[in-house]
Amino acid sequence: MNNSFMKIALAEARKSNADIPIGCLIEKNGDILSLAHNEKEKNNDPTAHAEIIAIREASKKIDNWRLFDCNLYVTLEPCPMCAWAILNSRIKNVYFGAYDLNYGAFGSKINLAEFSSHKAQIFGGILEEECKKLIDDYFEKIRTKR
């Protein structure tokens, strides 16, 4: 695990603008394959989560949908859609920042890893306070505007 990768994912999350600030990075052997942030609002696409975008970019870069020996860093625990895509892409390790008690699919609400034949290693709470603050600040800003 490398905290510097989570810091890069946090910096990417800050680029989200109108979207919930979530950043994701996929690396292999220390090389960054992809870096993405949420773009649901920007693209008017409910599947444009940071993880999905990062998986698509990494797969294109290595010309293989199987992301063996890759590590994924994301600032919020993945939702069910993203968790299943992560497991299906064969990512080796998943590191997430803040826990998502509402939709977290790697242990907080449900654990989809229990239903997959691919056994990714899941690690939560990486730079948790910083990741949680970024999301909390976003929602506070929205509530203040109302």
Secondary structure, 3 states (H helix, E strand, C coil): CCHHHHHHHHHHHCCCCCCCCCEEEEEECCEEEEEEECCHHHHCCCCCCHHHHHHHHHHHHHCCCCCCCCEEEEEECCCHHHHHHHHHCCCCEEEEEECCCCCCCECCCCEHHHHCCCCCEEECCCCHHHHHHHHHHHHHHHHHHC
